[in-house]
Amino acid sequence: MYDCYLVTEAECTMAEGWWQDGVESCDPNPCPYRRVCCVEFSCLVLFSTECDDAGGMWYSDLRTCEGEPCGNLPVEQTDWGTLKILFE
């Protein structure tokens, strides 16, 4: 869970948090549990249920998409002749 702070929406945005309108108390902690979700090679920060709905792989230990945790796009090996034909 994330920590809960009672701040204004502007302060929350500046702190890169998730604003929840109407929350008046941090007890119990209303903060979301969003983590990295890899959908194919795209990295998103979602709830586990959203990740499941998107058909992705949810990583509960990763909070951000820094460092490309979902990998790079697949590379298809080809030869120089094929590349020349593609770009003629």
Biopython code that builds the backbone (N, CA, C, O; Angstrom):
import numpy as np
from Bio.PDB.StructureBuilder import StructureBuilder

atoms = [
    (1, "MET", "N", (0.836, -1.186, 0.000)),
    (1, "MET", "CA", (0.000, 0.000, 0.000)),
    (1, "MET", "C", (0.875, 1.241, 0.000)),
    (1, "MET", "O", (1.999, 1.233, 0.504)),
    (2, "TYR", "N", (0.353, 2.275, -0.559)),
    (2, "TYR", "CA", (1.026, 3.560, -0.516)),
    (2, "TYR", "C", (0.653, 4.276, 0.768)),
    (2, "TYR", "O", (-0.338, 3.943, 1.417)),
    (3, "ASP", "N", (1.461, 5.266, 1.125)),
    (3, "ASP", "CA", (1.145, 6.072, 2.293)),
    (3, "ASP", "C", (0.055, 7.057, 1.926)),
    (3, "ASP", "O", (-0.028, 7.506, 0.783)),
    (4, "CYS", "N", (-0.771, 7.390, 2.884)),
    (4, "CYS", "CA", (-1.871, 8.331, 2.688)),
    (4, "CYS", "C", (-1.523, 9.651, 3.364)),
    (4, "CYS", "O", (-1.050, 9.679, 4.500)),
    (5, "TYR", "N", (-1.768, 10.748, 2.640)),
    (5, "TYR", "CA", (-1.571, 12.092, 3.179)),
    (5, "TYR", "C", (-2.787, 12.920, 2.816)),
    (5, "TYR", "O", (-3.273, 12.839, 1.688)),
    (6, "LEU", "N", (-3.277, 13.702, 3.733)),
    (6, "LEU", "CA", (-4.393, 14.591, 3.454)),
    (6, "LEU", "C", (-3.824, 15.915, 2.964)),
    (6, "LEU", "O", (-3.390, 16.750, 3.758)),
    (7, "VAL", "N", (-3.833, 16.096, 1.639)),
    (7, "VAL", "CA", (-3.282, 17.283, 0.994)),
    (7, "VAL", "C", (-4.273, 17.762, -0.061)),
    (7, "VAL", "O", (-5.270, 17.096, -0.339)),
    (8, "THR", "N", (-3.990, 18.910, -0.638)),
    (8, "THR", "CA", (-4.840, 19.406, -1.722)),
    (8, "THR", "C", (-4.541, 18.617, -2.992)),
    (8, "THR", "O", (-3.524, 17.930, -3.080)),
    (9, "GLU", "N", (-5.427, 18.720, -3.966)),
    (9, "GLU", "CA", (-5.221, 18.035, -5.235)),
    (9, "GLU", "C", (-3.942, 18.526, -5.911)),
    (9, "GLU", "O", (-3.196, 17.736, -6.490)),
    (10, "ALA", "N", (-3.693, 19.833, -5.834)),
    (10, "ALA", "CA", (-2.478, 20.397, -6.440)),
    (10, "ALA", "C", (-1.218, 19.832, -5.777)),
    (10, "ALA", "O", (-0.256, 19.484, -6.462)),
    (11, "GLU", "N", (-1.227, 19.743, -4.450)),
    (11, "GLU", "CA", (-0.073, 19.187, -3.736)),
    (11, "GLU", "C", (0.136, 17.718, -4.102)),
    (11, "GLU", "O", (1.270, 17.263, -4.248)),
    (12, "CYS", "N", (-0.953, 16.990, -4.247)),
    (12, "CYS", "CA", (-0.875, 15.582, -4.627)),
    (12, "CYS", "C", (-0.267, 15.430, -6.017)),
    (12, "CYS", "O", (0.591, 14.576, -6.238)),
    (13, "THR", "N", (-0.715, 16.259, -6.945)),
    (13, "THR", "CA", (-0.192, 16.217, -8.305)),
    (13, "THR", "C", (1.292, 16.540, -8.319)),
    (13, "THR", "O", (2.066, 15.871, -9.004)),
    (14, "MET", "N", (1.697, 17.559, -7.569)),
    (14, "MET", "CA", (3.111, 17.933, -7.509)),
    (14, "MET", "C", (3.963, 16.806, -6.930)),
    (14, "MET", "O", (5.124, 16.654, -7.309)),
    (15, "ALA", "N", (3.406, 16.024, -6.025)),
    (15, "ALA", "CA", (4.126, 14.916, -5.410)),
    (15, "ALA", "C", (4.015, 13.635, -6.242)),
    (15, "ALA", "O", (4.499, 12.581, -5.830)),
    (16, "GLU", "N", (3.373, 13.728, -7.419)),
    (16, "GLU", "CA", (3.164, 12.586, -8.318)),
    (16, "GLU", "C", (2.382, 11.464, -7.640)),
    (16, "GLU", "O", (2.665, 10.281, -7.827)),
    (17, "GLY", "N", (1.386, 11.873, -6.843)),
    (17, "GLY", "CA", (0.532, 10.900, -6.183)),
    (17, "GLY", "C", (-0.734, 10.636, -6.975)),
    (17, "GLY", "O", (-0.898, 11.137, -8.088)),
    (18, "TRP", "N", (-1.634, 9.842, -6.392)),
    (18, "TRP", "CA", (-2.929, 9.558, -7.007)),
    (18, "TRP", "C", (-3.987, 10.227, -6.155)),
    (18, "TRP", "O", (-4.240, 9.817, -5.022)),
    (19, "TRP", "N", (-4.605, 11.259, -6.707)),
    (19, "TRP", "CA", (-5.634, 12.027, -6.004)),
    (19, "TRP", "C", (-6.907, 11.209, -5.899)),
    (19, "TRP", "O", (-7.352, 10.615, -6.881)),
    (20, "GLN", "N", (-7.496, 11.178, -4.712)),
    (20, "GLN", "CA", (-8.772, 10.500, -4.498)),
    (20, "GLN", "C", (-9.743, 11.512, -3.914)),
    (20, "GLN", "O", (-9.655, 11.867, -2.739)),
    (21, "ASP", "N", (-10.654, 11.964, -4.729)),
    (21, "ASP", "CA", (-11.625, 12.973, -4.319)),
    (21, "ASP", "C", (-12.549, 12.421, -3.236)),
    (21, "ASP", "O", (-13.007, 11.281, -3.321)),
    (22, "GLY", "N", (-12.815, 13.226, -2.236)),
    (22, "GLY", "CA", (-13.773, 12.859, -1.193)),
    (22, "GLY", "C", (-13.188, 12.120, -0.009)),
    (22, "GLY", "O", (-13.910, 11.840, 0.948)),
    (23, "VAL", "N", (-11.904, 11.794, -0.037)),
    (23, "VAL", "CA", (-11.279, 11.100, 1.092)),
    (23, "VAL", "C", (-11.018, 12.113, 2.197)),
    (23, "VAL", "O", (-10.380, 13.140, 1.965)),
    (24, "GLU", "N", (-11.507, 11.828, 3.388)),
    (24, "GLU", "CA", (-11.361, 12.757, 4.511)),
    (24, "GLU", "C", (-10.537, 12.181, 5.647)),
    (24, "GLU", "O", (-10.305, 12.861, 6.647)),
    (25, "SER", "N", (-10.091, 10.937, 5.513)),
    (25, "SER", "CA", (-9.317, 10.302, 6.571)),
    (25, "SER", "C", (-8.365, 9.281, 5.965)),
    (25, "SER", "O", (-8.645, 8.705, 4.914)),
    (26, "CYS", "N", (-7.254, 9.065, 6.625)),
    (26, "CYS", "CA", (-6.300, 8.036, 6.188)),
    (26, "CYS", "C", (-6.441, 6.754, 7.000)),
    (26, "CYS", "O", (-5.587, 5.871, 6.924)),
    (27, "ASP", "N", (-7.509, 6.652, 7.771)),
    (27, "ASP", "CA", (-7.728, 5.467, 8.585)),
    (27, "ASP", "C", (-9.113, 4.906, 8.313)),
    (27, "ASP", "O", (-10.101, 5.505, 8.738)),
    (28, "PRO", "N", (-9.223, 3.783, 7.622)),
    (28, "PRO", "CA", (-8.138, 2.949, 7.103)),
    (28, "PRO", "C", (-7.515, 3.574, 5.846)),
    (28, "PRO", "O", (-8.112, 4.444, 5.212)),
    (29, "ASN", "N", (-6.329, 3.125, 5.507)),
    (29, "ASN", "CA", (-5.584, 3.666, 4.378)),
    (29, "ASN", "C", (-6.335, 3.407, 3.069)),
    (29, "ASN", "O", (-6.501, 2.254, 2.671)),
    (30, "PRO", "N", (-6.793, 4.480, 2.393)),
    (30, "PRO", "CA", (-7.558, 4.313, 1.157)),
    (30, "PRO", "C", (-6.696, 4.278, -0.108)),
    (30, "PRO", "O", (-7.220, 4.217, -1.221)),
    (31, "CYS", "N", (-5.393, 4.315, 0.068)),
    (31, "CYS", "CA", (-4.505, 4.461, -1.095)),
    (31, "CYS", "C", (-4.436, 3.194, -1.930)),
    (31, "CYS", "O", (-4.469, 2.083, -1.401)),
    (32, "PRO", "N", (-4.341, 3.374, -3.232)),
    (32, "PRO", "CA", (-4.325, 2.227, -4.153)),
    (32, "PRO", "C", (-3.019, 1.465, -4.078)),
    (32, "PRO", "O", (-2.003, 1.972, -3.601)),
    (33, "TYR", "N", (-3.068, 0.281, -4.543)),
    (33, "TYR", "CA", (-1.903, -0.582, -4.628)),
    (33, "TYR", "C", (-1.642, -0.817, -6.106)),
    (33, "TYR", "O", (-2.002, -1.856, -6.660)),
    (34, "ARG", "N", (-1.008, 0.166, -6.736)),
    (34, "ARG", "CA", (-0.698, 0.072, -8.158)),
    (34, "ARG", "C", (0.762, -0.296, -8.321)),
    (34, "ARG", "O", (1.633, 0.194, -7.603)),
    (35, "ARG", "N", (1.005, -1.160, -9.272)),
    (35, "ARG", "CA", (2.367, -1.599, -9.555)),
    (35, "ARG", "C", (2.525, -1.748, -11.063)),
    (35, "ARG", "O", (1.592, -1.519, -11.832)),
    (36, "VAL", "N", (3.716, -2.134, -11.456)),
    (36, "VAL", "CA", (4.026, -2.284, -12.877)),
    (36, "VAL", "C", (3.244, -3.444, -13.469)),
    (36, "VAL", "O", (3.157, -4.528, -12.893)),
    (37, "CYS", "N", (2.678, -3.178, -14.640)),
    (37, "CYS", "CA", (1.983, -4.196, -15.419)),
    (37, "CYS", "C", (2.575, -4.173, -16.826)),
    (37, "CYS", "O", (2.579, -3.132, -17.483)),
    (38, "CYS", "N", (3.067, -5.303, -17.282)),
    (38, "CYS", "CA", (3.615, -5.401, -18.633)),
    (38, "CYS", "C", (2.565, -6.033, -19.544)),
    (38, "CYS", "O", (2.191, -7.195, -19.383)),
    (39, "VAL", "N", (2.104, -5.239, -20.496)),
    (39, "VAL", "CA", (1.158, -5.722, -21.502)),
    (39, "VAL", "C", (1.934, -5.757, -22.798)),
    (39, "VAL", "O", (2.240, -4.723, -23.392)),
    (40, "GLU", "N", (2.247, -6.971, -23.224)),
    (40, "GLU", "CA", (3.183, -7.198, -24.315)),
    (40, "GLU", "C", (4.483, -6.499, -23.937)),
    (40, "GLU", "O", (5.124, -6.917, -22.972)),
    (41, "PHE", "N", (4.901, -5.464, -24.645)),
    (41, "PHE", "CA", (6.147, -4.783, -24.296)),
    (41, "PHE", "C", (5.887, -3.382, -23.766)),
    (41, "PHE", "O", (6.812, -2.576, -23.674)),
    (42, "SER", "N", (4.632, -3.078, -23.414)),
    (42, "SER", "CA", (4.282, -1.774, -22.864)),
    (42, "SER", "C", (4.240, -1.855, -21.347)),
    (42, "SER", "O", (3.718, -2.812, -20.776)),
    (43, "CYS", "N", (4.797, -0.836, -20.705)),
    (43, "CYS", "CA", (4.804, -0.777, -19.247)),
    (43, "CYS", "C", (3.734, 0.210, -18.789)),
    (43, "CYS", "O", (3.709, 1.358, -19.233)),
    (44, "LEU", "N", (2.851, -0.241, -17.902)),
    (44, "LEU", "CA", (1.797, 0.587, -17.331)),
    (44, "LEU", "C", (1.829, 0.415, -15.820)),
    (44, "LEU", "O", (2.299, -0.609, -15.324)),
    (45, "VAL", "N", (1.337, 1.401, -15.086)),
    (45, "VAL", "CA", (1.217, 1.275, -13.634)),
    (45, "VAL", "C", (-0.274, 1.162, -13.334)),
    (45, "VAL", "O", (-1.023, 2.130, -13.471)),
    (46, "LEU", "N", (-0.698, -0.045, -12.919)),
    (46, "LEU", "CA", (-2.121, -0.366, -12.775)),
    (46, "LEU", "C", (-2.395, -1.134, -11.492)),
    (46, "LEU", "O", (-1.474, -1.626, -10.839)),
    (47, "PHE", "N", (-3.679, -1.231, -11.136)),
    (47, "PHE", "CA", (-4.107, -2.159, -10.101)),
    (47, "PHE", "C", (-3.981, -3.570, -10.673)),
    (47, "PHE", "O", (-3.997, -3.743, -11.892)),
    (48, "SER", "N", (-3.858, -4.565, -9.822)),
    (48, "SER", "CA", (-3.707, -5.941, -10.308)),
    (48, "SER", "C", (-4.909, -6.377, -11.142)),
    (48, "SER", "O", (-4.743, -7.089, -12.132)),
    (49, "THR", "N", (-6.120, -5.962, -10.756)),
    (49, "THR", "CA", (-7.311, -6.345, -11.525)),
    (49, "THR", "C", (-7.310, -5.707, -12.914)),
    (49, "THR", "O", (-7.715, -6.341, -13.889)),
    (50, "GLU", "N", (-6.850, -4.442, -13.008)),
    (50, "GLU", "CA", (-6.756, -3.780, -14.315)),
    (50, "GLU", "C", (-5.737, -4.496, -15.188)),
    (50, "GLU", "O", (-5.950, -4.664, -16.389)),
    (51, "CYS", "N", (-4.645, -4.910, -14.592)),
    (51, "CYS", "CA", (-3.601, -5.626, -15.330)),
    (51, "CYS", "C", (-4.135, -6.963, -15.854)),
    (51, "CYS", "O", (-3.908, -7.323, -17.009)),
    (52, "ASP", "N", (-4.846, -7.688, -14.990)),
    (52, "ASP", "CA", (-5.453, -8.957, -15.409)),
    (52, "ASP", "C", (-6.413, -8.739, -16.576)),
    (52, "ASP", "O", (-6.398, -9.491, -17.550)),
    (53, "ASP", "N", (-7.256, -7.693, -16.469)),
    (53, "ASP", "CA", (-8.215, -7.391, -17.536)),
    (53, "ASP", "C", (-7.523, -7.070, -18.856)),
    (53, "ASP", "O", (-8.053, -7.355, -19.929)),
    (54, "ALA", "N", (-6.319, -6.469, -18.767)),
    (54, "ALA", "CA", (-5.562, -6.107, -19.972)),
    (54, "ALA", "C", (-4.736, -7.272, -20.499)),
    (54, "ALA", "O", (-4.099, -7.162, -21.547)),
    (55, "GLY", "N", (-4.744, -8.387, -19.776)),
    (55, "GLY", "CA", (-3.970, -9.556, -20.212)),
    (55, "GLY", "C", (-2.483, -9.396, -19.952)),
    (55, "GLY", "O", (-1.662, -10.003, -20.640)),
    (56, "GLY", "N", (-2.130, -8.585, -18.963)),
    (56, "GLY", "CA", (-0.725, -8.311, -18.685)),
    (56, "GLY", "C", (-0.158, -9.137, -17.550)),
    (56, "GLY", "O", (-0.845, -9.951, -16.933)),
    (57, "MET", "N", (1.132, -8.900, -17.292)),
    (57, "MET", "CA", (1.844, -9.541, -16.188)),
    (57, "MET", "C", (2.092, -8.465, -15.143)),
    (57, "MET", "O", (2.731, -7.454, -15.436)),
    (58, "TRP", "N", (1.588, -8.669, -13.912)),
    (58, "TRP", "CA", (1.661, -7.678, -12.841)),
    (58, "TRP", "C", (2.843, -7.989, -11.940)),
    (58, "TRP", "O", (3.018, -9.132, -11.518)),
    (59, "TYR", "N", (3.663, -6.977, -11.638)),
    (59, "TYR", "CA", (4.851, -7.145, -10.801)),
    (59, "TYR", "C", (4.666, -6.358, -9.505)),
    (59, "TYR", "O", (4.834, -5.138, -9.497)),
    (60, "SER", "N", (4.327, -7.028, -8.429)),
    (60, "SER", "CA", (4.015, -6.369, -7.165)),
    (60, "SER", "C", (5.218, -5.687, -6.531)),
    (60, "SER", "O", (5.046, -4.857, -5.639)),
    (61, "ASP", "N", (6.434, -6.014, -6.967)),
    (61, "ASP", "CA", (7.624, -5.416, -6.378)),
    (61, "ASP", "C", (8.136, -4.195, -7.156)),
    (61, "ASP", "O", (9.104, -3.567, -6.726)),
    (62, "LEU", "N", (7.516, -3.846, -8.281)),
    (62, "LEU", "CA", (7.959, -2.707, -9.098)),
    (62, "LEU", "C", (6.921, -1.597, -9.070)),
    (62, "LEU", "O", (5.744, -1.837, -9.339)),
    (63, "ARG", "N", (7.356, -0.371, -8.743)),
    (63, "ARG", "CA", (6.429, 0.759, -8.656)),
    (63, "ARG", "C", (6.436, 1.660, -9.878)),
    (63, "ARG", "O", (5.444, 2.341, -10.138)),
    (64, "THR", "N", (7.530, 1.684, -10.640)),
    (64, "THR", "CA", (7.629, 2.575, -11.794)),
    (64, "THR", "C", (8.110, 1.813, -13.022)),
    (64, "THR", "O", (8.576, 0.677, -12.936)),
    (65, "CYS", "N", (7.983, 2.474, -14.162)),
    (65, "CYS", "CA", (8.419, 1.883, -15.432)),
    (65, "CYS", "C", (9.852, 2.278, -15.792)),
    (65, "CYS", "O", (10.302, 2.034, -16.912)),
    (66, "GLU", "N", (10.564, 2.886, -14.847)),
    (66, "GLU", "CA", (11.951, 3.269, -15.101)),
    (66, "GLU", "C", (12.792, 2.036, -15.411)),
    (66, "GLU", "O", (12.622, 0.982, -14.798)),
    (67, "GLY", "N", (13.696, 2.184, -16.365)),
    (67, "GLY", "CA", (14.586, 1.087, -16.711)),
    (67, "GLY", "C", (13.979, 0.066, -17.642)),
    (67, "GLY", "O", (14.551, -1.007, -17.832)),
    (68, "GLU", "N", (12.837, 0.370, -18.229)),
    (68, "GLU", "CA", (12.151, -0.519, -19.170)),
    (68, "GLU", "C", (12.005, -1.948, -18.639)),
    (68, "GLU", "O", (12.553, -2.881, -19.225)),
    (69, "PRO", "N", (11.267, -2.127, -17.532)),
    (69, "PRO", "CA", (11.137, -3.462, -16.945)),
    (69, "PRO", "C", (10.408, -4.466, -17.835)),
    (69, "PRO", "O", (10.485, -5.673, -17.603)),
    (70, "CYS", "N", (9.709, -3.976, -18.843)),
    (70, "CYS", "CA", (8.978, -4.890, -19.725)),
    (70, "CYS", "C", (9.800, -5.272, -20.949)),
    (70, "CYS", "O", (9.308, -5.978, -21.829)),
    (71, "GLY", "N", (11.027, -4.820, -21.015)),
    (71, "GLY", "CA", (11.892, -5.168, -22.135)),
    (71, "GLY", "C", (11.695, -4.255, -23.320)),
    (71, "GLY", "O", (10.850, -3.360, -23.316)),
    (72, "ASN", "N", (12.474, -4.498, -24.302)),
    (72, "ASN", "CA", (12.408, -3.727, -25.539)),
    (72, "ASN", "C", (11.540, -4.460, -26.546)),
    (72, "ASN", "O", (11.182, -5.623, -26.359)),
    (73, "LEU", "N", (11.215, -3.765, -27.599)),
    (73, "LEU", "CA", (10.463, -4.409, -28.676)),
    (73, "LEU", "C", (11.279, -5.546, -29.263)),
    (73, "LEU", "O", (12.506, -5.461, -29.320)),
    (74, "PRO", "N", (10.625, -6.596, -29.693)),
    (74, "PRO", "CA", (11.376, -7.718, -30.263)),
    (74, "PRO", "C", (12.096, -7.286, -31.529)),
    (74, "PRO", "O", (11.606, -6.453, -32.291)),
    (75, "VAL", "N", (13.242, -7.858, -31.732)),
    (75, "VAL", "CA", (14.064, -7.532, -32.907)),
    (75, "VAL", "C", (13.996, -8.699, -33.869)),
    (75, "VAL", "O", (14.232, -9.851, -33.504)),
    (76, "GLU", "N", (13.671, -8.373, -35.096)),
    (76, "GLU", "CA", (13.619, -9.398, -36.126)),
    (76, "GLU", "C", (14.902, -9.309, -36.941)),
    (76, "GLU", "O", (15.182, -8.275, -37.547)),
    (77, "GLN", "N", (15.669, -10.369, -36.959)),
    (77, "GLN", "CA", (16.913, -10.356, -37.711)),
    (77, "GLN", "C", (16.617, -10.485, -39.193)),
    (77, "GLN", "O", (15.742, -11.245, -39.607)),
    (78, "THR", "N", (17.358, -9.734, -39.975)),
    (78, "THR", "CA", (17.206, -9.789, -41.422)),
    (78, "THR", "C", (18.548, -9.483, -42.054)),
    (78, "THR", "O", (19.520, -9.192, -41.357)),
    (79, "ASP", "N", (18.601, -9.548, -43.361)),
    (79, "ASP", "CA", (19.861, -9.257, -44.041)),
    (79, "ASP", "C", (19.784, -7.897, -44.732)),
    (79, "ASP", "O", (18.709, -7.308, -44.850)),
    (80, "TRP", "N", (20.942, -7.405, -45.187)),
    (80, "TRP", "CA", (21.031, -6.077, -45.798)),
    (80, "TRP", "C", (20.174, -5.975, -47.067)),
    (80, "TRP", "O", (19.564, -4.933, -47.310)),
    (81, "GLY", "N", (20.121, -6.993, -47.842)),
    (81, "GLY", "CA", (19.331, -6.975, -49.078)),
    (81, "GLY", "C", (17.847, -6.761, -48.812)),
    (81, "GLY", "O", (17.190, -6.003, -49.526)),
    (82, "THR", "N", (17.327, -7.413, -47.807)),
    (82, "THR", "CA", (15.918, -7.253, -47.435)),
    (82, "THR", "C", (15.649, -5.831, -46.963)),
    (82, "THR", "O", (14.620, -5.250, -47.304)),
    (83, "LEU", "N", (16.565, -5.265, -46.180)),
    (83, "LEU", "CA", (16.396, -3.885, -45.709)),
    (83, "LEU", "C", (16.384, -2.895, -46.881)),
    (83, "LEU", "O", (15.582, -1.961, -46.902)),
    (84, "LYS", "N", (17.277, -3.107, -47.851)),
    (84, "LYS", "CA", (17.340, -2.205, -49.008)),
    (84, "LYS", "C", (16.009, -2.226, -49.770)),
    (84, "LYS", "O", (15.530, -1.182, -50.214)),
    (85, "ILE", "N", (15.427, -3.392, -49.916)),
    (85, "ILE", "CA", (14.147, -3.520, -50.632)),
    (85, "ILE", "C", (13.052, -2.791, -49.869)),
    (85, "ILE", "O", (12.203, -2.151, -50.489)),
    (86, "LEU", "N", (13.045, -2.868, -48.544)),
    (86, "LEU", "CA", (12.015, -2.199, -47.735)),
    (86, "LEU", "C", (12.058, -0.685, -47.854)),
    (86, "LEU", "O", (11.021, -0.027, -47.765)),
    (87, "PHE", "N", (13.246, -0.124, -48.055)),
    (87, "PHE", "CA", (13.390, 1.313, -48.046)),
    (87, "PHE", "C", (13.677, 1.913, -49.423)),
    (87, "PHE", "O", (14.123, 3.057, -49.503)),
    (88, "GLU", "N", (13.439, 1.185, -50.489)),
    (88, "GLU", "CA", (13.621, 1.721, -51.845)),
    (88, "GLU", "C", (12.432, 2.555, -52.235)),
    (88, "GLU", "O", (12.393, 3.095, -53.341)),
]
sb = StructureBuilder()
sb.init_structure("model")
sb.init_model(0)
sb.init_chain("A")
sb.init_seg("    ")
for serial, (resi, resn, name, xyz) in enumerate(atoms, 1):
    if name == "N":
        sb.init_residue(resn, " ", resi, " ")
    sb.init_atom(name, np.array(xyz, "f"), 0.0, 1.0, " ", f" {name:<3s}", serial, name[0])
structure = sb.get_structure()
